[in-house]
Every structure is written in C-alpha cells, then in structure tokens.
Amino acid sequence: MVEQLEHNQSHRRSVLRALLWLTLLFGVIFATLNIYRGLYLLASLEIVYAVFALSLLPIIPKTHHLAAWTVAYLVPFFSIMVFALLLPNTSFTVFAWIQIIPIVSYLLLGQRGGFWMSLTFVTAAVVAFTVRYMTDEHAMNLLVVANLAFSSLAVLLFSHIYERSRTRNEARLIELAGTDSLTGIANRMRLAKEFPRLRSQAERSGMALSLVVLDLDMFKRVNDEYGHDIGDLALQHAAQLLSSRLRGSDLACRLGGEEFALLLLGAEHQQAAMLADQLRQQLVATPLHLDDAILTISFSGGVATLGEDGADLSGLLKVADKRMYAAKHGGRNRIVAAPDQPVQPAGNP
C-alpha cells in the first residue's frame, strides 16, 4: 500500500502546484483590477497571497508534510474568498469562486478532510452572502441566495459521492491486484507490500517474524496424469487449507506455479517449523476427492526467520527457498528448518 500512498501524494502535489500557479497568475490580475476599483485591502490580500503561493512552489515537490502545507494554503485561500463577499464594492459574482471549494478540497485532502473543509467554507460563504445581500432593500434576493446555497451544497454532495466511490473502487482494485486469481489468496505482490508492515510491527513489539516457502510435491505428475483442470483444483485445495489454518495476523500467499509462502508474525524459528509441519500433515490427511479417484497432496517446505536468516524479504526468500529444495532432495513431504535439521515427526507418510 506504500506505493499507492506515494501515488496519491504525487497526484496531490501536481494538483496543488497547478493551483499555486493559478493563484499566482490570478492573484496578480485581480489585485490589479481591485486597485483600479479602489479595493485596496482586498488587493493587498491578493498580492500577499500571490507571494505566499510563489514561496510554496519550491516546497511542495519535496515536503514530507504535504497535508499540513495544503491546509496552510487552503484556509487563507478560502478565507479570502469569503472575505471578498463581505466587502461592499465587490460583485456578487465572486460567489462563483465558492463553487470550486468542494472540488479543490476533495482533490487535495481526500474524503474526510475534503468534507470538513468544504462544509466549513461553503457554509461560511453562504452566510456571508446572506448577510451582505439579504437586506430590506434586497428582499427579492431570497431566491438568488437559495439558488446559490443549493447549487453549492449540490457541488459539495456530488464531490463527496464521487470521492467516496473513487476511494472504494481504488481499494477494491488494490485488493484484486494483490490477490491470486486462481486460489483467491494473496499473491507475490501482496507479500512484498505486507512484509515491511509486518517487519515494522515485529521490530516495535519485539516479536519474531518467520517465512515458510513450500512447494507441492510431484505436481507435474498431477498435471500429466489428471490434467491441468485437476491441477488447478489441487492448488485451490492446498491454498484453502493453508489460509483456513492460519491466524488473522499471518499471511498465506501463492508465489507462482505450485509454490506458496507463509509469513508468520510472532512465530520463532522452531514454532514456524512445527506449524508448517502440522499444515503438511493436515494436507496429507485431507486428500482431494475426485469423481473416480482420491488425490493425496503433500508439500516440502523451508523456514527462514527475520534476523538470523536475513534482514529483508529477498534474503528470507532465498534462505527459505534453499531449505525447501533441501527438503525435496531429502525425500519430499517434509520441512527443513535449518541445514541438516528436517522436521519429520513419527508417522510421516
């Protein structure tokens, strides 16, 4: 999910930079016009804000506090809009700028931040417009105020619905991208994304983190003898058993082909080995029932633990994969936790 977060940040940086350039350009233009009209206070605010926008341009591309700078930019930006509505010599057409508040807020702050920013300033703008124009002499402006209020709230509502739908669809796409389409469990990409989070959690809490790489035994023979459709059923059967027997904090994923991986939070080296061996025995004891045959499936696996076997996912995969092949060469249907130390309880088939 880190990559997705970085993508969102990059998108928001681009939007904010574009808005800063527009602020700089239109700030100068409107300040010039307002000086000509005698609106010196508003013109001064626009010049100051244009300078502020210019100063932010080199900061936004590299800051680690994008959300804070965004709020620091938007609050005075929207406040100037509302303030302009209260000045006696400004045109009520200034309200047209209020319509962009929800759009800009949701683009830059997301669903929650965009909602509260939009609600605050759109409400303030409607109140400011009402205070200025709803006087005894302008009683007929009630319809104008109502139209502006409803149109502003409509833009806010549609922006909120769109952002909520976009967020949900994005989350769903991310979930699908990290899911193996055949077995329904996590894939290698999901493993790579989840590992840094689980490693940080393990390091903060002082827990162990172990990785098991396992490979179904004689799987080529299954495909050759029964066909690839049955081979797919065997993969689904194994994946279902692995995922159903793990805790919620663990992760089972398919690396590709007939190879799987288990990421076990809080499991020491030997605990991970014993858990993997229990899964091995359960899989053997739970054959796949076909129309005219019973297919017994087994796997060989290797175990690696964070720290003693590697400091990153690549290192752990390399060690666990090497031990998995040692289990294969040692006769299959077993777990190797360390060189020359297979875990193979009595009664192993």
Rosetta blueprint (number, residue, H / E / L):
1 M L
2 V H
3 E H
4 Q H
5 L H
6 E H
7 H H
8 N H
9 Q H
10 S H
11 H H
12 R H
13 R H
14 S H
15 V H
16 L H
17 R H
18 A H
19 L H
20 L H
21 W H
22 L H
23 T H
24 L H
25 L H
26 F H
27 G H
28 V H
29 I H
30 F H
31 A H
32 T H
33 L H
34 N H
35 I H
36 Y H
37 R H
38 G L
39 L L
40 Y H
41 L H
42 L H
43 A H
44 S H
45 L H
46 E H
47 I H
48 V H
49 Y H
50 A H
51 V H
52 F H
53 A H
54 L H
55 S H
56 L H
57 L L
58 P L
59 I L
60 I L
61 P L
62 K L
63 T L
64 H L
65 H L
66 L H
67 A H
68 A H
69 W H
70 T H
71 V H
72 A H
73 Y H
74 L H
75 V H
76 P H
77 F H
78 F H
79 S H
80 I H
81 M H
82 V H
83 F H
84 A H
85 L H
86 L H
87 L L
88 P L
89 N L
90 T L
91 S L
92 F H
93 T H
94 V H
95 F H
96 A H
97 W H
98 I H
99 Q L
100 I H
101 I H
102 P H
103 I H
104 V H
105 S H
106 Y H
107 L H
108 L H
109 L H
110 G H
111 Q H
112 R H
113 G H
114 G H
115 F H
116 W H
117 M H
118 S H
119 L H
120 T H
121 F H
122 V H
123 T H
124 A H
125 A H
126 V H
127 V H
128 A H
129 F H
130 T H
131 V H
132 R H
133 Y H
134 M L
135 T L
136 D H
137 E H
138 H H
139 A H
140 M H
141 N H
142 L H
143 L H
144 V H
145 V H
146 A H
147 N H
148 L H
149 A H
150 F H
151 S H
152 S H
153 L H
154 A H
155 V H
156 L H
157 L H
158 F H
159 S H
160 H H
161 I H
162 Y H
163 E H
164 R H
165 S H
166 R H
167 T H
168 R H
169 N H
170 E H
171 A H
172 R H
173 L H
174 I H
175 E H
176 L H
177 A H
178 G L
179 T E
180 D L
181 S L
182 L L
183 T L
184 G L
185 I L
186 A E
187 N E
188 R H
189 M H
190 R H
191 L H
192 A H
193 K H
194 E H
195 F H
196 P H
197 R H
198 L H
199 R H
200 S H
201 Q H
202 A H
203 E H
204 R H
205 S H
206 G L
207 M L
208 A L
209 L E
210 S E
211 L E
212 V E
213 V E
214 L E
215 D E
216 L E
217 D L
218 M L
219 F H
220 K H
221 R H
222 V H
223 N H
224 D H
225 E H
226 Y H
227 G L
228 H H
229 D H
230 I H
231 G H
232 D H
233 L H
234 A H
235 L H
236 Q H
237 H H
238 A H
239 A H
240 Q H
241 L H
242 L H
243 S H
244 S H
245 R L
246 L L
247 R L
248 G L
249 S L
250 D L
251 L E
252 A E
253 C E
254 R E
255 L E
256 G E
257 G L
258 E L
259 E E
260 F E
261 A E
262 L E
263 L E
264 L E
265 L E
266 G L
267 A L
268 E L
269 H H
270 Q H
271 Q H
272 A H
273 A H
274 M H
275 L H
276 A H
277 D H
278 Q H
279 L H
280 R H
281 Q H
282 Q H
283 L H
284 V H
285 A L
286 T L
287 P L
288 L E
289 H E
290 L L
291 D L
292 D L
293 A L
294 I E
295 L E
296 T L
297 I L
298 S L
299 F E
300 S E
301 G E
302 G E
303 V E
304 A E
305 T E
306 L E
307 G L
308 E L
309 D L
310 G E
311 A L
312 D L
313 L H
314 S H
315 G H
316 L H
317 L H
318 K H
319 V H
320 A H
321 D H
322 K H
323 R H
324 M H
325 Y H
326 A H
327 A H
328 K H
329 H H
330 G L
331 G L
332 R L
333 N L
334 R L
335 I E
336 V E
337 A E
338 A E
339 P L
340 D L
341 Q E
342 P E
343 V E
344 Q L
345 P L
346 A L
347 G L
348 N L
349 P L
